[in-house]
Amino acid sequence: MLPVHGTHNALHDQRNENVKIYINGELFPRNEAKISVFDSGYLVGDGIWEALRLHDGVLVFLEEHLNRLYTGAATIGMDIGMSKKELIEEVWKTLHANDMHDNVHVRFMLTRGIKKTPSQDPRLTISGPNLVIIAEHKKADPSSQEKGITLFTSTIRRGSPDYLDPRLNCHSKLHEVMALVQAIEAGADEALMLDIHGFVSTCNATNFFMVKNGEVWTSTGQYCMNGITRGNIIRVCRENNIPCYEKDFSLFDVYGADEAFVTGTFGGVTPVTKIDGRQIGAGDFGTMARQLSTLYKELIHSEVEKTKLK
């Protein structure tokens, strides 16, 4: 099997073999953590999720992630069954049980619950929501950021909000998986996805940015993932007088870009060196991407310090 390279490359950590996994109020050894085959998430992808980073004892950008989760729950008509405060108490229960303090990636997933029989009908759900929390010791591999990633433009489009809003962080990720499979088969690391009009939208698991003549461009946001890191990169651009535009642009613009990079909760800022076999700019970790990576890390540090002062 070929080695996996992409935005989620992490340094190996032996401690992850013994982490405890949270399922509906109980903690289980990793190899004993199980969910019913009648779970609605397993049966029909009926669920929502979030991923957070624990930095120096602080879950950074927590409110933004919770707002996205609860907006997602309202969108699919699912009652989470607990307040934001109660949910985060369960996340901290998991972190404390694993003695975790820094460089931790936390993914928590909520599905509608257990079904009476295999069906998409929510009225056949016979339990409350299922909550699973997986916390792992995960530090991004710095060599991945220096090397950068390559992208392939998939024929799978980011959909219109009227049939599956791309901003919804849901369990139904098959179209993104299909896009990624195309990219891998084409020899790239990850997929670039266009919107329904043919403009550049996002990637299969991250948000896309390009740099041209000192300006940072990203999509309008109408057809891309509602990335927390994407929003924070736009924020640091504006706070540091870096021209940043949310706009429509095509592959014509991308192929002639000076730099390109992607953003995500785990990897932060990762440079893109090639798209569809074409080298982007100098094909390395560009000046603007490095500057924004540094500013983003400073923002995280600021958020940690502010949280500790509360």
PyMOL commands that set and color helices and strands:
alter all, ss='L'
color gray80, all
select helices_A, chain A and resi 14-18+30-32+40-44+62-75+84-97+122-124+142-147+161-164+174-185+228-239+251-255+287-309
alter helices_A, ss='H'
color red, helices_A
select strands_A, chain A and resi 20-23+26-29+47-55+58-59+104-111+130-137+149-153+190-194+200-203+207-212+215-218+244-246+259-264+268-275+278-279
alter strands_A, ss='S'
color yellow, strands_A
deselect
rebuild
show_as cartoon
